[in-house]
Amino acid sequence: MMPYIKDELRYHYEECLAESGINTNTPCGHLNYLLTCIVQQYLGPQPNYQRYCEVEGVLGHMAKELYRRRTAPYEDQKIKENGDVF
């Protein structure tokens, strides 16, 4: 379930993302809406338990990977800049 797909498969998705207009000025609710639309499209008109489990697994792993790769290093940097609280 990791997001690491081959370069030749990324082009289509990156093109769609570029067209979406999502950037650092996008309100959080808009990001939520976009992700919800993607999930709904993936689930299809008659989702089943397996599909729900797949989506929940992907979203959970995505959050963990974001934390591991981006949030934790950011927090470590802020500890160095501002001091630890523990």
MOPAC internal coordinates of N, CA, C and O (Angstrom, degrees):
PM7 1SCF
backbone

  N    0.0000 0     0.00 0     0.00 0    0    0    0
  C    1.4387 1     0.00 0     0.00 0    1    0    0
  C    1.5178 1   112.96 1     0.00 0    2    1    0
  O    1.2310 1   119.96 1  -171.43 1    3    2    1
  N    1.2833 1   117.69 1     8.57 1    3    2    1
  C    1.4701 1   118.49 1  -178.59 1    5    3    2
  C    1.5241 1   110.50 1   -74.25 1    6    5    3
  O    1.2310 1   120.31 1   -24.79 1    7    6    5
  N    1.3164 1   117.01 1   155.21 1    7    6    5
  C    1.4662 1   121.18 1  -174.16 1    9    7    6
  C    1.5314 1   113.93 1   -81.79 1   10    9    7
  O    1.2310 1   120.36 1  -167.31 1   11   10    9
  N    1.3050 1   116.92 1    12.69 1   11   10    9
  C    1.4591 1   119.60 1  -173.58 1   13   11   10
  C    1.5227 1   109.77 1   -92.98 1   14   13   11
  O    1.2310 1   121.29 1   -87.32 1   15   14   13
  N    1.3357 1   115.14 1    92.68 1   15   14   13
  C    1.4605 1   120.37 1   178.40 1   17   15   14
  C    1.5274 1   108.13 1  -108.11 1   18   17   15
  O    1.2310 1   121.30 1   -17.84 1   19   18   17
  N    1.3076 1   115.11 1   162.16 1   19   18   17
  C    1.4716 1   120.92 1  -177.75 1   21   19   18
  C    1.5298 1   110.75 1   -60.85 1   22   21   19
  O    1.2310 1   121.44 1   -32.15 1   23   22   21
  N    1.3344 1   114.85 1   147.85 1   23   22   21
  C    1.4637 1   121.27 1  -178.28 1   25   23   22
  C    1.5247 1   112.58 1   -53.59 1   26   25   23
  O    1.2310 1   120.23 1   138.89 1   27   26   25
  N    1.3259 1   117.16 1   -41.11 1   27   26   25
  C    1.4692 1   119.52 1  -176.29 1   29   27   26
  C    1.5309 1   111.94 1   -67.63 1   30   29   27
  O    1.2310 1   119.80 1   162.23 1   31   30   29
  N    1.3207 1   117.99 1   -17.77 1   31   30   29
  C    1.4613 1   121.19 1   177.66 1   33   31   30
  C    1.5217 1   112.09 1   -91.11 1   34   33   31
  O    1.2310 1   120.05 1   164.60 1   35   34   33
  N    1.3151 1   117.50 1   -15.40 1   35   34   33
  C    1.4679 1   121.66 1  -176.26 1   37   35   34
  C    1.5230 1   112.97 1   -77.92 1   38   37   35
  O    1.2310 1   119.93 1   150.86 1   39   38   37
  N    1.3091 1   117.74 1   -29.14 1   39   38   37
  C    1.4626 1   122.09 1  -171.87 1   41   39   38
  C    1.5260 1   112.18 1   -52.11 1   42   41   39
  O    1.2310 1   120.45 1   129.00 1   43   42   41
  N    1.3153 1   116.74 1   -51.00 1   43   42   41
  C    1.4688 1   120.55 1  -176.69 1   45   43   42
  C    1.5339 1   111.01 1   -59.07 1   46   45   43
  O    1.2310 1   120.58 1   134.94 1   47   46   45
  N    1.3176 1   116.50 1   -45.06 1   47   46   45
  C    1.4654 1   120.28 1  -177.76 1   49   47   46
  C    1.5261 1   111.30 1   -69.54 1   50   49   47
  O    1.2310 1   120.57 1   140.67 1   51   50   49
  N    1.3009 1   116.52 1   -39.33 1   51   50   49
  C    1.4685 1   119.77 1   178.37 1   53   51   50
  C    1.5194 1   111.19 1   -65.30 1   54   53   51
  O    1.2310 1   120.60 1   143.55 1   55   54   53
  N    1.3261 1   116.46 1   -36.45 1   55   54   53
  C    1.4638 1   121.09 1   176.88 1   57   55   54
  C    1.5291 1   110.45 1   -64.16 1   58   57   55
  O    1.2310 1   120.35 1   135.37 1   59   58   57
  N    1.3147 1   116.94 1   -44.63 1   59   58   57
  C    1.4725 1   121.07 1   178.07 1   61   59   58
  C    1.5250 1   110.60 1   -62.95 1   62   61   59
  O    1.2310 1   120.35 1   138.59 1   63   62   61
  N    1.3156 1   116.95 1   -41.41 1   63   62   61
  C    1.4513 1   120.91 1  -179.93 1   65   63   62
  C    1.5251 1   111.00 1   -64.86 1   66   65   63
  O    1.2310 1   120.57 1   138.13 1   67   66   65
  N    1.3232 1   116.52 1   -41.87 1   67   66   65
  C    1.4675 1   120.55 1   178.63 1   69   67   66
  C    1.5284 1   110.31 1   -61.09 1   70   69   67
  O    1.2310 1   120.33 1   141.18 1   71   70   69
  N    1.3179 1   116.97 1   -38.82 1   71   70   69
  C    1.4609 1   121.11 1   179.42 1   73   71   70
  C    1.5244 1   112.59 1   -71.35 1   74   73   71
  O    1.2310 1   120.40 1   158.90 1   75   74   73
  N    1.3265 1   116.85 1   -21.10 1   75   74   73
  C    1.4697 1   120.15 1  -177.06 1   77   75   74
  C    1.5201 1   112.64 1   -69.50 1   78   77   75
  O    1.2310 1   120.28 1   155.21 1   79   78   77
  N    1.3257 1   117.08 1   -24.79 1   79   78   77
  C    1.4526 1   120.53 1  -179.06 1   81   79   78
  C    1.5185 1   114.18 1    82.15 1   82   81   79
  O    1.2310 1   119.85 1  -175.95 1   83   82   81
  N    1.3220 1   117.90 1     4.05 1   83   82   81
  C    1.4728 1   121.44 1   178.67 1   85   83   82
  C    1.5199 1   109.23 1   -64.88 1   86   85   83
  O    1.2310 1   120.84 1   -48.71 1   87   86   85
  N    1.3368 1   116.00 1   131.29 1   87   86   85
  C    1.4596 1   121.02 1   175.72 1   89   87   86
  C    1.5247 1   108.93 1  -155.81 1   90   89   87
  O    1.2310 1   120.12 1     9.82 1   91   90   89
  N    1.3202 1   117.37 1  -170.18 1   91   90   89
  C    1.4630 1   120.66 1  -175.52 1   93   91   90
  C    1.5239 1   113.04 1   -68.44 1   94   93   91
  O    1.2310 1   119.74 1   166.64 1   95   94   93
  N    1.3293 1   118.09 1   -13.36 1   95   94   93
  C    1.4695 1   120.99 1   177.62 1   97   95   94
  C    1.5288 1   112.56 1   -93.57 1   98   97   95
  O    1.2310 1   120.14 1   178.55 1   99   98   97
  N    1.3230 1   117.34 1    -1.45 1   99   98   97
  C    1.4577 1   121.80 1  -178.02 1  101   99   98
  C    1.5241 1   110.04 1   -72.96 1  102  101   99
  O    1.2310 1   119.34 1   -51.55 1  103  102  101
  N    1.3361 1   118.86 1   128.45 1  103  102  101
  C    1.4636 1   120.00 1   177.23 1  105  103  102
  C    1.5293 1   111.26 1   -61.83 1  106  105  103
  O    1.2310 1   120.82 1   -31.56 1  107  106  105
  N    1.3181 1   116.03 1   148.44 1  107  106  105
  C    1.4538 1   122.44 1  -178.54 1  109  107  106
  C    1.5309 1   111.90 1   -56.13 1  110  109  107
  O    1.2310 1   120.36 1   140.81 1  111  110  109
  N    1.3204 1   116.91 1   -39.19 1  111  110  109
  C    1.4613 1   120.47 1   179.23 1  113  111  110
  C    1.5196 1   112.64 1   -60.92 1  114  113  111
  O    1.2310 1   120.35 1   147.34 1  115  114  113
  N    1.3241 1   116.94 1   -32.66 1  115  114  113
  C    1.4643 1   121.04 1   178.57 1  117  115  114
  C    1.5280 1   110.15 1   -69.98 1  118  117  115
  O    1.2310 1   120.73 1   141.03 1  119  118  117
  N    1.3267 1   116.22 1   -38.97 1  119  118  117
  C    1.4660 1   120.16 1   175.95 1  121  119  118
  C    1.5275 1   109.61 1   -63.03 1  122  121  119
  O    1.2310 1   120.65 1   135.79 1  123  122  121
  N    1.3266 1   116.37 1   -44.21 1  123  122  121
  C    1.4602 1   121.18 1   178.09 1  125  123  122
  C    1.5313 1   110.12 1   -58.98 1  126  125  123
  O    1.2310 1   120.58 1   135.36 1  127  126  125
  N    1.3294 1   116.49 1   -44.64 1  127  126  125
  C    1.4627 1   120.78 1   179.35 1  129  127  126
  C    1.5269 1   111.12 1   -60.10 1  130  129  127
  O    1.2310 1   120.46 1   132.42 1  131  130  129
  N    1.3189 1   116.73 1   -47.58 1  131  130  129
  C    1.4579 1   120.89 1  -178.56 1  133  131  130
  C    1.5272 1   111.31 1   -61.47 1  134  133  131
  O    1.2310 1   120.48 1   133.87 1  135  134  133
  N    1.3203 1   116.69 1   -46.13 1  135  134  133
  C    1.4703 1   119.99 1   179.45 1  137  135  134
  C    1.5287 1   110.92 1   -64.68 1  138  137  135
  O    1.2310 1   120.40 1   141.81 1  139  138  137
  N    1.3414 1   116.84 1   -38.19 1  139  138  137
  C    1.4638 1   120.69 1   177.84 1  141  139  138
  C    1.5221 1   110.72 1   -63.08 1  142  141  139
  O    1.2310 1   120.03 1   138.36 1  143  142  141
  N    1.3167 1   117.54 1   -41.64 1  143  142  141
  C    1.4710 1   121.17 1   178.04 1  145  143  142
  C    1.5273 1   111.19 1   -62.65 1  146  145  143
  O    1.2310 1   120.60 1   138.49 1  147  146  145
  N    1.3239 1   116.46 1   -41.51 1  147  146  145
  C    1.4657 1   120.43 1   178.35 1  149  147  146
  C    1.5239 1   110.11 1   -62.33 1  150  149  147
  O    1.2310 1   120.68 1   134.56 1  151  150  149
  N    1.3291 1   116.30 1   -45.44 1  151  150  149
  C    1.4644 1   120.56 1   179.75 1  153  151  150
  C    1.5292 1   110.33 1   -62.62 1  154  153  151
  O    1.2310 1   120.02 1   135.67 1  155  154  153
  N    1.3239 1   117.56 1   -44.33 1  155  154  153
  C    1.4608 1   120.34 1  -179.66 1  157  155  154
  C    1.5260 1   111.26 1   -61.97 1  158  157  155
  O    1.2310 1   120.53 1   140.01 1  159  158  157
  N    1.3242 1   116.60 1   -39.99 1  159  158  157
  C    1.4581 1   119.49 1   178.62 1  161  159  158
  C    1.5226 1   110.45 1   -65.63 1  162  161  159
  O    1.2310 1   120.19 1   139.42 1  163  162  161
  N    1.3288 1   117.25 1   -40.58 1  163  162  161
  C    1.4618 1   121.33 1   178.61 1  165  163  162
  C    1.5239 1   110.95 1   -64.44 1  166  165  163
  O    1.2310 1   120.42 1   139.17 1  167  166  165
  N    1.3438 1   116.79 1   -40.83 1  167  166  165
  C    1.4631 1   120.51 1  -179.20 1  169  167  166
  C    1.5213 1   112.20 1   -65.19 1  170  169  167
  O    1.2310 1   120.38 1   145.70 1  171  170  169
  N    1.3310 1   116.87 1   -34.30 1  171  170  169
  C    1.4558 1   120.47 1   179.64 1  173  171  170
  C    1.5127 1   112.49 1    79.64 1  174  173  171
  O    1.2310 1   120.71 1     0.62 1  175  174  173
  N    1.3467 1   116.24 1  -179.38 1  175  174  173
  C    1.4586 1   120.64 1  -174.10 1  177  175  174
  C    1.5308 1   114.32 1   -71.76 1  178  177  175
  O    1.2310 1   119.85 1   156.54 1  179  178  177
  N    1.3337 1   117.90 1   -23.46 1  179  178  177
  C    1.4631 1   120.78 1  -179.05 1  181  179  178
  C    1.5355 1   109.36 1  -134.34 1  182  181  179
  O    1.2310 1   120.45 1  -107.55 1  183  182  181
  N    1.3261 1   116.75 1    72.45 1  183  182  181
  C    1.4595 1   119.05 1  -178.25 1  185  183  182
  C    1.5233 1   111.61 1   -66.50 1  186  185  183
  O    1.2310 1   121.71 1   -28.37 1  187  186  185
  N    1.3118 1   114.34 1   151.63 1  187  186  185
  C    1.4565 1   119.34 1   176.82 1  189  187  186
  C    1.5347 1   109.20 1  -121.76 1  190  189  187
  O    1.2310 1   120.82 1    -1.21 1  191  190  189
  N    1.3039 1   116.04 1   178.79 1  191  190  189
  C    1.4569 1   121.38 1  -176.29 1  193  191  190
  C    1.5259 1   111.41 1   -58.30 1  194  193  191
  O    1.2310 1   120.12 1   139.83 1  195  194  193
  N    1.3080 1   117.38 1   -40.17 1  195  194  193
  C    1.4652 1   121.59 1   179.81 1  197  195  194
  C    1.5250 1   111.03 1   -60.10 1  198  197  195
  O    1.2310 1   120.41 1   134.90 1  199  198  197
  N    1.3223 1   116.83 1   -45.10 1  199  198  197
  C    1.4643 1   120.46 1   179.84 1  201  199  198
  C    1.5242 1   111.46 1   -64.34 1  202  201  199
  O    1.2310 1   120.39 1   137.21 1  203  202  201
  N    1.3322 1   116.87 1   -42.79 1  203  202  201
  C    1.4665 1   119.81 1   177.15 1  205  203  202
  C    1.5291 1   110.48 1   -59.98 1  206  205  203
  O    1.2310 1   120.50 1   136.41 1  207  206  205
  N    1.3273 1   116.64 1   -43.59 1  207  206  205
  C    1.4672 1   120.41 1   179.51 1  209  207  206
  C    1.5269 1   111.11 1   -63.63 1  210  209  207
  O    1.2310 1   120.49 1   140.52 1  211  210  209
  N    1.3322 1   116.67 1   -39.48 1  211  210  209
  C    1.4673 1   119.93 1   177.96 1  213  211  210
  C    1.5214 1   110.86 1   -61.27 1  214  213  211
  O    1.2310 1   120.58 1   132.77 1  215  214  213
  N    1.3214 1   116.51 1   -47.23 1  215  214  213
  C    1.4613 1   120.47 1  -178.57 1  217  215  214
  C    1.5280 1   110.65 1   -63.91 1  218  217  215
  O    1.2310 1   120.28 1   133.37 1  219  218  217
  N    1.3250 1   117.08 1   -46.63 1  219  218  217
  C    1.4563 1   119.83 1   179.34 1  221  219  218
  C    1.5239 1   110.99 1   -61.31 1  222  221  219
  O    1.2310 1   120.37 1   140.92 1  223  222  221
  N    1.3245 1   116.90 1   -39.08 1  223  222  221
  C    1.4606 1   120.69 1   178.11 1  225  223  222
  C    1.5168 1   111.89 1   -64.34 1  226  225  223
  O    1.2310 1   120.62 1   134.38 1  227  226  225
  N    1.3207 1   116.42 1   -45.62 1  227  226  225
  C    1.4639 1   120.69 1   179.81 1  229  227  226
  C    1.5241 1   110.61 1   -62.74 1  230  229  227
  O    1.2310 1   120.26 1   133.25 1  231  230  229
  N    1.3273 1   117.11 1   -46.75 1  231  230  229
  C    1.4649 1   119.82 1  -179.12 1  233  231  230
  C    1.5272 1   111.12 1   -63.80 1  234  233  231
  O    1.2310 1   120.30 1   140.37 1  235  234  233
  N    1.3263 1   117.03 1   -39.63 1  235  234  233
  C    1.4568 1   120.74 1   177.95 1  237  235  234
  C    1.5159 1   112.39 1   -64.99 1  238  237  235
  O    1.2310 1   120.74 1   135.15 1  239  238  237
  N    1.3309 1   116.19 1   -44.85 1  239  238  237
  C    1.4576 1   120.08 1   178.42 1  241  239  238
  C    1.5280 1   111.52 1   -67.32 1  242  241  239
  O    1.2310 1   120.93 1   144.61 1  243  242  241
  N    1.3275 1   115.83 1   -35.39 1  243  242  241
  C    1.4549 1   120.11 1   178.44 1  245  243  242
  C    1.5248 1   110.13 1   -62.80 1  246  245  243
  O    1.2310 1   120.30 1   136.40 1  247  246  245
  N    1.3325 1   117.03 1   -43.60 1  247  246  245
  C    1.4601 1   121.03 1   179.04 1  249  247  246
  C    1.5220 1   110.91 1   -64.35 1  250  249  247
  O    1.2310 1   120.30 1   137.68 1  251  250  249
  N    1.3221 1   117.04 1   -42.32 1  251  250  249
  C    1.4698 1   120.34 1   179.23 1  253  251  250
  C    1.5222 1   111.54 1   -65.10 1  254  253  251
  O    1.2310 1   120.15 1   139.24 1  255  254  253
  N    1.3145 1   117.31 1   -40.76 1  255  254  253
  C    1.4681 1   120.70 1  -179.82 1  257  255  254
  C    1.5285 1   110.64 1   -68.85 1  258  257  255
  O    1.2310 1   120.38 1   141.49 1  259  258  257
  N    1.3189 1   116.89 1   -38.51 1  259  258  257
  C    1.4606 1   120.62 1   175.83 1  261  259  258
  C    1.5217 1   109.62 1   -60.70 1  262  261  259
  O    1.2310 1   120.32 1   135.16 1  263  262  261
  N    1.3242 1   117.00 1   -44.84 1  263  262  261
  C    1.4559 1   120.05 1   179.10 1  265  263  262
  C    1.5298 1   111.03 1   -63.07 1  266  265  263
  O    1.2310 1   120.96 1   132.74 1  267  266  265
  N    1.3261 1   115.78 1   -47.26 1  267  266  265
  C    1.4701 1   120.46 1  -177.31 1  269  267  266
  C    1.5169 1   112.55 1   -62.86 1  270  269  267
  O    1.2310 1   120.57 1   136.79 1  271  270  269
  N    1.3273 1   116.52 1   -43.21 1  271  270  269
  C    1.4600 1   120.32 1  -172.47 1  273  271  270
  C    1.5228 1   113.73 1   -89.46 1  274  273  271
  O    1.2310 1   119.63 1   149.47 1  275  274  273
  N    1.3239 1   118.31 1   -30.53 1  275  274  273
  C    1.4626 1   120.71 1  -172.66 1  277  275  274
  C    1.5297 1   114.08 1  -119.64 1  278  277  275
  O    1.2310 1   120.13 1   129.90 1  279  278  277
  N    1.3329 1   117.36 1   -50.10 1  279  278  277
  C    1.4601 1   120.05 1  -173.77 1  281  279  278
  C    1.5204 1   112.22 1   -70.32 1  282  281  279
  O    1.2310 1   119.75 1   131.97 1  283  282  281
  N    1.3215 1   118.08 1   -48.03 1  283  282  281
  C    1.4689 1   120.43 1  -178.35 1  285  283  282
  C    1.5313 1   111.74 1   -59.85 1  286  285  283
  O    1.2310 1   119.08 1   133.37 1  287  286  285
  N    1.3499 1   119.36 1   -46.63 1  287  286  285
  C    1.4704 1   118.03 1   176.62 1  289  287  286
  C    1.5302 1   112.71 1   -61.75 1  290  289  287
  O    1.2310 1   120.11 1   143.30 1  291  290  289
  N    1.3256 1   117.40 1   -36.70 1  291  290  289
  C    1.4708 1   121.14 1   176.85 1  293  291  290
  C    1.5250 1   109.76 1   -61.97 1  294  293  291
  O    1.2310 1   120.14 1   133.88 1  295  294  293
  N    1.3300 1   117.34 1   -46.12 1  295  294  293
  C    1.4592 1   121.04 1   179.21 1  297  295  294
  C    1.5283 1   111.23 1   -63.76 1  298  297  295
  O    1.2310 1   120.39 1   139.92 1  299  298  297
  N    1.3221 1   116.87 1   -40.08 1  299  298  297
  C    1.4744 1   120.05 1   177.10 1  301  299  298
  C    1.5236 1   111.03 1   -59.59 1  302  301  299
  O    1.2310 1   120.54 1   138.97 1  303  302  301
  N    1.3252 1   116.58 1   -41.03 1  303  302  301
  C    1.4653 1   120.60 1   178.32 1  305  303  302
  C    1.5246 1   111.04 1   -64.61 1  306  305  303
  O    1.2310 1   120.57 1   138.10 1  307  306  305
  N    1.3174 1   116.51 1   -41.90 1  307  306  305
  C    1.4654 1   120.16 1   179.09 1  309  307  306
  C    1.5268 1   111.64 1   -66.09 1  310  309  307
  O    1.2310 1   119.90 1   146.87 1  311  310  309
  N    1.3295 1   117.79 1   -33.13 1  311  310  309
  C    1.4732 1   120.72 1   175.11 1  313  311  310
  C    1.5166 1   109.61 1   -62.67 1  314  313  311
  O    1.2310 1   120.82 1   136.78 1  315  314  313
  N    1.3357 1   116.04 1   -43.22 1  315  314  313
  C    1.4764 1   119.75 1   178.59 1  317  315  314
  C    1.5237 1   111.49 1   -63.25 1  318  317  315
  O    1.2310 1   120.96 1   140.36 1  319  318  317
  N    1.3315 1   115.78 1   -39.64 1  319  318  317
  C    1.4719 1   120.31 1  -177.73 1  321  319  318
  C    1.5235 1   112.51 1   -74.28 1  322  321  319
  O    1.2310 1   120.19 1   140.07 1  323  322  321
  N    1.3293 1   117.24 1   -39.93 1  323  322  321
  C    1.4593 1   121.04 1  -169.16 1  325  323  322
  C    1.5178 1   115.61 1  -115.01 1  326  325  323
  O    1.2310 1   120.52 1   172.65 1  327  326  325
  N    1.3099 1   116.61 1    -7.35 1  327  326  325
  C    1.4631 1   120.03 1  -179.07 1  329  327  326
  C    1.5141 1   111.83 1    93.85 1  330  329  327
  O    1.2310 1   121.59 1   -29.59 1  331  330  329
  N    1.3175 1   114.55 1   150.41 1  331  330  329
  C    1.4633 1   122.08 1  -177.49 1  333  331  330
  C    1.5176 1   110.43 1   -82.07 1  334  333  331
  O    1.2310 1   120.04 1   -26.56 1  335  334  333
  N    1.3098 1   117.53 1   153.44 1  335  334  333
  C    1.4545 1   122.42 1   176.49 1  337  335  334
  C    1.5238 1   112.28 1  -105.75 1  338  337  335
  O    1.2310 1   119.81 1   174.75 1  339  338  337
  N    1.3138 1   117.96 1    -5.25 1  339  338  337
  C    1.4657 1   121.51 1  -179.87 1  341  339  338
  C    1.5129 1   110.61 1  -103.83 1  342  341  339
  O    1.2310 1   120.10 1   180.00 1  343  342  341

